[in-house]
């Protein structure tokens, strides 16, 4: 069964987008950028890492470690600021539509999701995947925050310094320091 040439082209476009970090020259560029920041990323890493680094929309502090399968995404305009000595464990996702800040010496356990955006779903005649995003404002983790496994931090939330959020929590409101 033959496929129209457009199908192959679509597959190629998607492959290039989703697998771009694994291309040897892009992988080397990402490692070099992390080395310049005196940080380290274990492979694979996902998202628009290289694009955001090049555009100054991703900053990573000294001593930061990203474990395998961390996903950093910022779309066209989102910014992610990661402080010094941060540890993002396996499968952590940080998604910014505007701004997500992670302070110094934070630990995010396996499977955490931190975002400043929400999917829109107000138009019943349009698929959710086509409706874009809304935001309640920046999401910020102050210094020395620890998020247990599978924590979700939603749009517009600030978690104060030295706060600990237990595993499987969904944080929808600010958390005070300590």
GUBA-845610 format. One line per 8 residues: number of its first residue (from 1); for each residue x, y, z of N, C-alpha, C, CB. Coordinates in steps of 0.001 Angstrom, whole numbers. Glycine has a CB too. Layout:
BEGIN
NUM = X,Y,Z,X,Y,Z,X,Y,Z,X,Y,Z  ...
***
This chain:
BEGIN
1 = 848,-1175,0,0,0,0,894,1238,0,-965,-2,1224  738,2075,-967,1568,3270,-1035,872,4435,-329,1878,3634,-2504  1701,5299,205,1206,6486,915,1481,7727,76,1870,6617,2319  613,8708,145,892,9965,-563,2166,10611,-16,-305,10944,-432  2903,11321,-862,4150,11964,-423,3943,12893,764,4764,12742,-1567  2756,13493,876,2472,14395,1998,2550,13691,3336,1105,15016,1836  2156,12394,3394,2223,11632,4641,3662,11489,5110,1588,10250,4462  4552,11171,4181,5960,11022,4526,6550,12353,4970,6748,10463,3338
9 = 6165,13420,4271,6669,14741,4654,6204,15103,6065,6201,15815,3643  4939,14862,6376,4419,15151,7716,5171,14334,8759,2904,14852,7792  5385,13061,8470,6145,12222,9400,7541,12808,9608,6242,10765,8872  8206,13219,8521,9560,13768,8615,9584,15053,9436,10125,14031,7218  8620,15934,9237,8545,17183,10001,8389,16874,11493,7363,18064,9501  7503,15953,11819,7303,15593,13227,8539,14905,13805,6078,14678,13376  9142,14023,13027,10357,13354,13519,11420,14395,13834,10894,12329,12478  11656,15314,12909,12684,16335,13113,12383,17179,14345,12798,17233,11879
17 = 11109,17524,14573,10744,18342,15719,10947,17582,17028,9295,18802,15598  10442,16372,17118,10467,15637,18373,11801,14946,18645,9372,14622,18377  12586,14690,17615,13852,13997,17805,15059,14924,17654,13961,12857,16825  14822,16218,17485,15916,17139,17186,17013,17144,18241,15378,18522,17031  16660,16969,19524,17690,16969,20567,18632,15781,20453,17045,16969,21934  18182,14707,19805,19025,13514,19695,19982,13568,18509,18157,12286,19583  19803,14552,17629,20751,14689,16521,22124,15019,17096,20288,15791,15509  23167,14361,16626,24489,14487,17271,24967,15926,17442,25509,13733,16473
25 = 24789,16766,16424,25271,18143,16513,24450,18955,17517,25226,18811,15134  23143,18688,17621,22322,19397,18611,22614,18900,20020,20829,19226,18294  22833,17613,20139,23179,17044,21442,24484,17659,21945,23303,15497,21354  25464,17777,21065,26747,18387,21440,26557,19843,21848,27751,18292,20276  25716,20583,21128,25455,21991,21464,24798,22133,22837,24563,22632,20396  23862,21250,23131,23199,21292,24444,24209,21003,25544,22030,20273,24509  25024,19950,25371,26037,19632,26380,27013,20785,26573,26799,18366,25988  27423,21416,25474,28351,22546,25554,27730,23709,26328,28758,23007,24143
33 = 26471,24020,26055,25791,25106,26768,25700,24806,28262,24384,25332,26188  25388,23562,28619,25326,23186,30031,26719,23244,30647,24721,21772,30196  27735,22805,29923,29107,22851,30443,29527,24299,30713,30091,22182,29445  29152,25205,29823,29473,26622,30033,28799,27171,31286,29053,27447,28816  27639,26625,31624,26933,27026,32844,27407,26248,34067,25438,26835,32667  28368,25342,33830,28859,24451,34889,27723,23612,35469,29535,25265,36008  26859,23165,34565,25732,22303,34897,25856,21036,34057,24356,23027,34645  24968,20062,34289,25054,18810,33550,23661,18285,33242,25857,17768,34339
41 = 23522,17713,32062,22273,17078,31655,22577,15641,31246,21588,17865,30485  21828,14705,31839,21938,13301,31432,20923,13050,30336,21711,12328,32641  21291,12242,29375,20487,12037,28185,19459,10957,28382,21359,11701,27018  18295,11022,27727,17840,12059,26808,17161,13210,27539,16891,11468,25787  17170,14370,26893,16437,15547,27349,15461,15908,26227,17413,16758,27698  14299,16442,26592,13239,16679,25617,12786,18132,25646,12053,15753,25881  12109,18539,24579,11544,19882,24493,12393,20801,23649,11377,20468,25869  12184,22100,23823,12886,23111,23029,14134,23611,23744,11957,24285,22722
49 = 14912,22713,24288,16072,23085,25101,17050,23949,24321,16781,21837,25614  17492,23491,23177,18495,24226,22415,17949,25568,21933,18971,23393,21225  16731,25567,21427,16141,26814,20947,16024,27831,22079,14762,26551,20327  15560,27385,23244,15392,28303,24370,16741,28809,24886,14623,27614,25501  17751,27946,24905,19080,28384,25315,19611,29456,24361,20046,27187,25369  19491,29197,23063,19990,30139,22051,19303,31495,22137,19799,29560,20658  18012,31492,22451,17232,32726,22495,17262,33398,23866,15804,32441,22107  17990,32823,24821,18070,33407,26155,16800,33229,26972,18385,34860,26046
57 = 15939,32294,26567,14699,32039,27295,14828,30893,28293,13588,31738,26322  15987,30255,28323,16293,29212,29305,17631,29545,29919,16307,27784,28659  17635,29693,31238,18901,29865,31952,18999,28776,33000,19008,31283,32604  20210,28260,33140,20463,27144,34050,21653,27519,34921,20729,25806,33268  21464,27444,36232,22512,27827,37166,23574,26761,37353,21912,28155,38483  24699,27210,37875,25848,26342,38141,25466,25200,39080,27005,27155,38742  25995,24030,38775,25780,22872,39638,24430,22196,39472,25936,23279,41046  23647,22629,38520,22333,22027,38289,22489,20715,37532,21412,22996,37509
65 = 21635,19736,37858,21660,18426,37212,20270,18083,36710,22172,17338,38182  20172,17747,35437,18940,17236,34851,19130,15751,34591,18566,18001,33536  18278,14950,35188,18310,13505,34983,17641,13165,33643,17601,12763,36162  17721,11897,33204,17126,11526,31918,15623,11813,31856,17372,10056,31644  15178,12124,30661,13775,12344,30332,13164,13593,30949,12990,11172,30754  14004,14560,31345,13481,15867,31734,12996,16546,30461,14568,16740,32480  11864,17244,30564,11270,17921,29414,11121,19386,29768,9891,17291,29018  11796,20264,29016,11704,21711,29198,11087,22298,27939,13111,22349,29494
73 = 9953,22962,28080,9262,23490,26917,8768,24897,27195,8098,22582,26521  8889,25748,26181,8477,27131,26336,7744,27687,25138,9654,27971,26615  7370,26841,24213,6663,27339,23045,7430,28450,22359,5290,27826,23435  6720,29464,21919,7369,30571,21208,7915,31648,22137,6396,31196,20248  7292,31816,23316,7657,32953,24147,7960,32611,25595,6576,33945,24108  7716,31403,26024,7907,31043,27421,9362,31110,27854,7374,29665,27668  9564,31454,29131,10909,31517,29710,10964,30611,30939,11293,32987,30086  12110,29941,31088,12361,29096,32252,13684,29531,32849,12377,27571,31874
81 = 13663,29821,34151,14868,30205,34878,15092,29150,35953,14745,31653,35500  16228,28469,35878,16575,27426,36842,17806,27891,37593,16824,26042,36140  17728,27915,38920,18810,28427,39746,19986,27472,39873,18290,28747,41101  20862,27793,40825,22070,26993,41068,21749,25761,41908,23147,27842,41770  22468,24678,41614,22376,23473,42427,21020,22801,42414,22728,23794,43812  20263,22981,41363,18923,22391,41254,19049,20953,40755,18012,23231,40296  18176,20087,41258,18145,18689,40845,16757,18379,40300,18509,17739,42030  16676,18118,38984,15432,17702,38351,15557,16218,38038,15130,18541,37055
89 = 14803,15402,38751,14909,13959,38616,14191,13475,37356,14335,13267,39854  14226,12170,37149,13685,11549,35937,12242,11957,35686,13778,10035,36036  11982,12301,34418,10614,12547,33990,10006,13857,34458,9772,11454,34451  10788,14787,34966,10255,16091,35362,9942,16880,34099,11264,16869,36278  8807,17604,34111,8459,18482,32995,8232,19887,33522,7201,17967,32244  8871,20853,32861,8663,22260,33159,8163,22896,31866,9985,22959,33695  6952,23476,31923,6327,24053,30736,5959,25500,31022,5074,23240,30311  6483,26408,30199,6237,27825,30402,5533,28430,29201,7541,28560,30672
97 = 4455,29176,29460,3849,30004,28430,4327,31440,28598,2305,29926,28491  4661,31813,29831,5205,33124,30167,6500,32958,30925,4202,33945,30991  6399,32629,32237,7592,32498,33065,7407,31446,34147,7945,33834,33696  8389,30534,34233,8515,29603,35352,9911,29802,35923,8273,28099,34906  9983,30050,37238,11267,30235,37922,11431,29156,38984,11363,31652,38560  12601,28543,39000,12952,27558,40015,14189,28101,40721,13209,26118,39388  14083,28338,42025,15167,28944,42792,16345,28010,42992,14658,29393,44128  17331,28496,43727,18547,27734,43997,18268,26533,44894,19598,28631,44640
105 = 18977,25460,44649,19006,24253,45481,17639,23605,45685,19593,24583,46816  16804,23644,44643,15514,22960,44684,15687,21526,44203,14462,23705,43819  14840,20647,44717,14820,19251,44276,13405,18916,43817,15285,18280,45422  13301,18421,42606,12025,17962,42082,12159,16474,41803,11609,18754,40792  11367,15674,42512,11442,14221,42395,10818,13749,41078,10739,13550,43589  10919,12467,40842,10439,11853,39602,9014,12269,39268,10517,10344,39704  8806,12607,37993,7462,12812,37484,6793,14125,37840,6628,11741,37949  7504,15092,38401,6883,16379,38736,6562,17167,37466,7808,17205,39657
113 = 5550,18019,37571,5148,18889,36467,4939,20287,37027,3849,18361,35758  5687,21256,36499,5594,22647,36944,5274,23489,35718,6927,23130,37645  4203,24289,35801,3778,25075,34644,3168,26400,35073,2777,24288,33804  3165,27339,34153,2456,28602,34367,1275,28713,33413,3408,29801,34180  932,27644,32744,-151,27690,31765,-1202,26632,32007,398,27537,30381  -2343,26863,31425,-3448,25907,31448,-4017,25813,30040,-4554,26330,32478  -4454,24624,29649,-5122,24484,28355,-6484,25163,28410,-5273,22988,27966  -6803,25880,27358,-8141,26461,27239,-9093,25365,26792,-8158,27666,26238
121 = -10335,25485,27214,-11353,24506,26816,-12735,25159,26750,-11372,23315,27801  -12796,26484,26625,-14054,27215,26695,-14881,27163,25419,-13780,28626,27035  -14304,26831,24281,-15037,26767,23013,-15449,25325,22731,-14176,27326,21844  -16713,25039,22932,-17219,23663,22770,-17176,23197,21320,-18650,23564,23290  -17052,24130,20366,-17028,23765,18961,-15620,23543,18419,-17708,24822,18159  -14620,23704,19252,-13231,23589,18811,-12518,22554,19682,-12504,24972,18881  -11717,21676,19079,-10967,20709,19893,-10062,21419,20913,-10118,19794,18983  -9931,20843,22076,-9100,21415,23138,-7671,21648,22635,-9087,20486,24378
129 = -7170,20747,21818,-5790,20867,21339,-5570,22066,20431,-5396,19618,20608  -6624,22711,19969,-6502,23877,19091,-6779,25192,19817,-7449,23739,17917  -7121,25148,21102,-7595,26347,21780,-6505,27174,22456,-8599,25963,22789  -5304,26686,22507,-4237,27471,23111,-4216,27384,24627,-4366,28898,22698  -3626,28410,25252,-3386,28373,26694,-3860,29647,27372,-1908,28157,26977  -4097,29546,28654,-4327,30696,29519,-3305,30617,30646,-5806,30725,30075  -3182,31695,31401,-2248,31692,32520,-2759,32614,33612,-836,32120,32064  -2516,32234,34850,-2826,33094,35996,-1586,33875,36418,-3361,32257,37181
137 = -522,33771,35634,711,34495,35941,1871,33543,36132,535,35350,37184  3047,34102,36427,4253,33283,36596,4105,32256,37715,5451,34175,36879  4829,31173,37578,4910,30159,38623,6328,30201,39162,4533,28721,38085  6447,30266,40502,7769,30440,41113,7972,29472,42265,7949,31879,41604  9137,28822,42255,9597,28030,43389,10775,28795,43971,9996,26544,42969  10676,29172,45240,11763,29904,45887,12922,28937,46160,11272,30578,47213  13954,29399,46814,15134,28579,47106,14797,27424,48056,16243,29449,47714  15502,26321,47872,15437,25163,48768,14055,24530,48870,15887,25564,50130
145 = 13323,24495,47777,12014,23838,47741,12213,22389,47337,11038,24560,46758  11464,21509,47970,11515,20085,47642,10116,19640,47254,12064,19239,48840  9984,19126,46030,8723,18563,45570,8865,17049,45511,8316,19143,44182  7982,16337,46220,7997,14883,46190,7559,14358,44830,7099,14321,47283  7581,13054,44674,7278,12419,43390,5891,12802,42882,7380,10903,43518  5813,13087,41588,4559,13321,40869,3770,14545,41334,3697,12122,40995  4437,15531,41890,3769,16769,42283,3475,17594,41039,4634,17577,43288  2312,18242,41015,1932,19160,39957,1803,20552,40572,598,18714,39263
153 = 2490,21533,39990,2383,22921,40428,1764,23697,39273,3789,23521,40849  623,24345,39540,-151,24974,38479,158,26459,38325,-1621,24790,38742  -483,27047,37367,-298,28427,36944,-480,29431,38081,-1256,28744,35835  445,30389,38149,321,31502,39074,658,31201,40511,-1027,32011,39020  1223,30052,40799,1531,29639,42168,2958,30037,42541,1342,28118,42329  3134,30473,43792,4461,30697,44353,4621,29775,45553,4669,32199,44758  5717,29014,45559,6032,28152,46704,7212,28792,47415,6357,26661,46259  7029,29088,48702,8032,29789,49483,9254,28946,49791,7432,30268,50752
161 = 10331,29607,50187,11601,28926,50456,11459,27893,51571,12680,29946,50826  12217,26827,51417,12264,25713,52359,10935,24992,52551,12737,26205,53674  10032,25132,51594,8771,24396,51646,8981,23000,51071,7652,25150,50871  8240,22046,51620,8254,20669,51133,6828,20321,50744,8820,19666,52215  6664,19820,49521,5351,19421,49039,5362,17906,48878,4988,20138,47691  4428,17241,49548,4382,15787,49560,4034,15180,48214,3400,15328,50573  4449,13939,48033,4240,13207,46781,2778,13207,46369,4736,11775,46917  2560,13269,45058,1236,13186,44437,313,14361,44764,574,11918,44859
169 = 871,15467,45233,70,16661,45518,-137,17479,44248,745,17525,46604  -1257,18210,44224,-1523,19187,43177,-1616,20536,43858,-2834,18851,42370  -694,21439,43525,-610,22736,44185,-1292,23776,43309,868,23130,44469  -2408,24326,43813,-3187,25314,43065,-3166,26681,43735,-4622,24841,42911  -2599,26766,44940,-2525,28023,45696,-1113,28179,46234,-3572,28054,46862  -750,29420,46563,577,29698,47109,834,28873,48371,724,31195,47416  2104,28489,48550,2553,27759,49737,3526,28666,50465,3220,26371,49366  3298,28941,51756,4193,29844,52477,5576,29229,52697,3581,30223,53816
177 = 6567,30062,53000,7910,29541,53296,7869,28567,54475,8885,30701,53602  8792,27612,54443,8957,26692,55565,7888,25630,55628,8967,27448,56842
***
